[in-house]
Amino acid sequence: MSVEVVTFGCRLNTYESEVIRNAATRAGLENTIVVNTCAVTAEAVRQARQSIRRLARERVGAKIVVTGCAAQTEPQTFVDMPEVAIVLGNDRKLEPEFWAEQRDPLGRASFGLDKEEKARVNDIMAVRETAAHMVDGFEGRARAFVQIQNGCDHRCTFCIIPFGRGNSRSVPMGEVVAQVRRLVAHGYAEVVLTGVDITSYGAGLPGAPRLGKLVRQILKHVPELARLRISSIDSVEADADLVAAIADEPRLMPHLHLSLQHGDDLILKRMKRRHSRADAIAFTDQVRRLRPGIVFGADLIAGFPTETDAMFARSRALIDECGLTHLHVFPYSARTGTPAARMPQVPHSVRKERARLLRDAGAAALRRHLDGEIGARRRVLTEGSDTGRTEQFTPVRLSSHAEPGQIVDVTIAGHDGRHLIAA
């Protein structure tokens, strides 16, 4: 074994894991495992710790490096684990120089062989720029990811991620376009733009270009790109050019994942969100008029501190009022150091039950969407030998073998409650 990277969390982590894999491999490291962690919930941290212990049992002698947001926000958690050789902050994990420095003269990973501190975690708030990191592909994935932005200037009361990622900073447009062109040249038909808060894109760049302009530039300068997809957005910050691109650019996929979090105005205020319930409904109504057939996903948190039954009911009703299809539901997880962790907490059992109810409502919404797809003709990006996703990001089971990364035309014959089934 040379270098193995285990990834938790978001699409940005997926992208960064590929950069890490390339840098560590080029450095000639051997018998090295990198665990790229997530800090969104306490459960994400628990899963990372569990994975580290399992890897240490299965790969005796391997050097385990822990990085990512959880390593940045709570390094001592991983320093205290005897299985871990080094804990690496988010600011250094993408530096080729770091990985090159870890190779001893015999080609072995030297993590933990010297007397340096086990934790190498710096002040992430001091980081001011995000550079593009060119990659040629993503191991085992049919679609490619391009980082356009990192960090977040907002301070939602439940969120620890700004302390793991730092303040918002953007990759210049020309570098983004070059990376998309590179990936398309390596055979990728679909590219996903990713970051922590991508609707804040461009604020620190010359001329302050917005996300909509970046989308237009990519589609203009990479005409051979078949499908462009954008990851989670803050709908209230969507600029006019982005909305126009959604309406008139057929290569921009008709699927948006919205960072909504809740459907009650008082809870949204306590979360320190920047939109209201009415804003969310108005945005989905507007975009659906402009792009009929578009599908919306969303993040929703169940059991946020002070949430009453009535508040929760308004949040659940938002699924139908916004016409949401693909839900990411999270029972609220208190993160040490965030303001919400000091608010009156909803009992864990109530959070769990409310999350179940949200998921049930989401499953019913998905089934309604699947019902409406029967008989439709769809273009599907194949992900495995017999699976893929439509332009609306709906999963499909294919009737015949196809190589991953191909775009195929299929007729939808039915569904199994979770996936469309192609004829």
GITA-V35085 format. One record per pair of residues at least 12 apart in sequence whose ideal C-beta (glycine too) atoms are under 6 Angstrom apart, sorted by the first residue. I is the first residue (numbers start at 1). J is the second residue. D is the distance in Angstrom with one decimal. If there is no record, write none. Layout:
[[I/J/D] [I/J/D]]
This chain:
[[1/31/5.8] [2/30/5.2] [3/21/5.9] [3/24/4.4] [3/25/5.1] [3/29/5.6] [3/32/5.0] [4/33/4.9] [5/17/4.5] [5/20/5.6] [5/21/4.8] [5/34/4.7] [6/35/4.9] [7/36/4.9] [8/37/5.4] [8/38/4.2] [8/44/5.9] [8/48/5.5] [9/38/2.8] [11/145/5.4] [11/194/4.3] [11/231/5.3] [12/194/4.9] [13/36/5.3] [14/145/5.7] [15/145/4.1] [15/147/5.1] [15/194/5.9] [17/36/4.9] [18/135/5.0] [18/138/5.2] [19/94/5.1] [19/133/4.4] [20/34/5.5] [20/93/5.9] [23/96/4.5] [23/99/4.6] [24/99/4.6] [27/99/4.1] [27/100/4.4] [27/103/5.3] [28/103/5.3] [28/107/5.4] [29/103/5.7] [29/109/4.8] [30/107/5.8] [31/62/5.0] [32/63/5.1] [32/109/4.5] [33/55/5.5] [33/62/5.1] [33/64/4.9] [34/65/4.7] [35/52/5.8] [35/66/5.0] [36/67/5.6] [36/68/4.3] [37/68/3.6] [37/70/3.7] [37/71/5.5] [38/69/5.8] [39/69/3.8] [39/70/4.2] [39/73/4.9] [39/160/5.3] [39/164/5.1] [41/333/3.8] [42/333/4.9] [45/70/4.9] [48/70/5.9] [52/83/5.4] [56/83/3.7] [63/85/4.5] [63/109/4.3] [63/111/4.5] [64/83/5.7] [64/84/5.3] [64/85/5.6] [65/86/5.2] [65/88/5.8] [66/78/4.4] [66/84/5.2] [66/87/5.1] [67/88/4.1] [67/93/4.3] [69/164/3.3] [71/87/5.1] [72/89/5.2] [72/90/4.6] [72/124/5.8] [72/164/4.4] [73/160/5.5] [73/163/5.3] [73/164/4.7] [75/87/4.8] [75/119/4.5] [75/121/4.6] [79/118/5.2] [79/119/5.0] [85/111/3.7] [85/112/3.9] [86/111/4.6] [86/118/5.9] [87/119/4.5] [88/120/5.4] [89/121/3.7] [89/122/5.3] [90/124/5.8] [91/122/5.3] [91/124/5.8] [91/127/5.1] [94/133/5.7] [124/166/4.0] [125/166/5.4] [127/166/4.8] [129/169/5.7] [130/150/4.4] [130/169/4.6] [130/171/5.5] [132/171/5.0] [132/175/3.7] [132/179/5.6] [134/179/5.9] [136/186/5.0] [137/186/5.4] [142/381/6.0] [142/383/4.5] [142/404/4.4] [142/405/4.5] [143/190/4.2] [143/192/5.9] [144/183/4.3] [144/188/4.2] [144/191/5.1] [145/192/5.0] [145/194/5.1] [146/179/5.1] [146/180/5.8] [146/191/5.7] [146/193/5.7] [147/194/5.9] [148/171/5.3] [148/176/5.3] [148/193/5.1] [148/195/5.2] [148/201/5.7] [149/170/4.8] [149/195/3.3] [149/198/5.2] [149/201/4.9] [150/165/5.8] [150/169/5.8] [150/196/5.8] [151/165/4.5] [151/166/4.3] [151/167/4.9] [151/168/4.6] [151/169/5.5] [151/196/5.7] [152/168/5.6] [152/196/5.0] [152/197/4.4] [153/167/5.6] [153/168/4.6] [156/271/5.6] [156/272/5.2] [157/271/5.6] [157/272/4.9] [157/339/4.1] [157/340/4.3] [158/271/6.0] [158/338/5.9] [158/340/4.3] [160/335/4.1] [160/338/5.9] [165/196/5.2] [168/197/5.9] [168/200/4.9] [169/204/5.7] [170/201/5.2] [170/202/5.3] [170/204/6.0] [170/205/5.4] [172/205/6.0] [173/209/6.0] [173/214/5.5] [173/217/5.5] [177/217/5.9] [177/218/5.7] [177/221/5.1] [180/218/5.4] [180/222/5.1] [181/222/5.1] [184/222/5.9] [184/224/5.5] [184/225/5.1] [189/226/4.3] [189/407/5.4] [190/227/4.0] [190/381/5.3] [191/228/5.8] [192/229/4.5] [192/231/5.8] [193/230/4.9] [194/231/4.5] [198/211/6.0] [199/211/5.6] [199/233/4.8] [199/234/4.6] [199/237/3.9] [199/238/5.9] [210/239/4.1] [211/242/5.1] [212/239/4.7] [212/241/2.8] [212/242/3.4] [212/245/5.5] [213/241/5.7] [215/245/4.9] [216/245/5.9] [219/249/5.7] [219/251/5.7] [227/253/5.7] [228/251/5.6] [228/252/5.2] [229/253/4.5] [232/257/4.5] [232/259/5.2] [234/259/5.1] [235/258/5.1] [235/283/4.3] [236/274/5.3] [236/275/3.8] [236/279/5.2] [246/291/5.4] [247/290/3.8] [247/291/5.5] [253/391/5.1] [254/291/5.5] [254/293/5.8] [254/294/4.1] [254/391/5.7] [254/392/5.6] [255/295/4.9] [255/392/5.0] [255/393/4.1] [256/296/5.6] [257/297/4.1] [258/298/4.5] [259/299/5.5] [260/280/5.5] [260/298/4.5] [261/299/5.9] [261/301/5.2] [262/315/5.0] [263/277/5.4] [263/314/4.9] [263/315/3.7] [263/318/3.2] [264/311/4.0] [264/314/4.4] [264/315/5.7] [265/277/5.4] [267/304/5.5] [267/307/5.9] [267/311/5.4] [280/322/5.7] [281/321/5.3] [281/322/5.8] [284/296/5.7] [284/322/4.4] [284/323/6.0] [295/325/4.8] [295/392/4.0] [296/324/5.2] [297/326/3.4] [298/324/5.0] [299/328/4.8] [300/329/5.4] [300/358/5.6] [301/330/5.2] [301/332/5.3] [302/331/5.2] [302/351/5.8] [302/354/3.9] [302/355/4.0] [302/358/5.3] [303/331/5.5] [303/332/4.5] [303/346/4.2] [303/350/5.8] [303/351/2.9] [303/354/5.2] [304/332/4.9] [305/340/5.5] [305/343/3.5] [305/344/5.6] [305/345/5.4] [306/344/5.6] [307/346/5.5] [312/354/5.3] [316/361/5.5] [319/361/5.0] [319/365/5.6] [324/365/6.0] [325/365/5.7] [325/366/5.8] [325/369/4.6] [327/362/3.5] [329/355/5.3] [329/358/4.6] [329/359/5.1] [331/351/4.1] [331/352/5.6] [331/355/4.1] [332/351/5.5] [367/417/5.8] [370/415/3.9] [373/412/4.8] [373/420/5.6] [374/412/5.6] [376/412/5.0] [377/411/5.5] [378/390/4.5] [378/410/5.8] [379/391/5.9] [379/407/5.6] [379/409/5.7] [380/396/5.1] [380/408/5.4] [380/410/5.4] [381/407/5.6] [382/402/4.3] [382/404/5.5] [382/406/4.8] [383/404/5.9] [385/401/5.1] [386/398/4.7] [394/420/5.8] [395/419/4.6] [396/420/4.4] [396/422/5.6] [397/419/5.0] [397/421/5.1] [398/422/5.1] [399/422/5.1] [410/422/3.9] [411/423/4.5]]
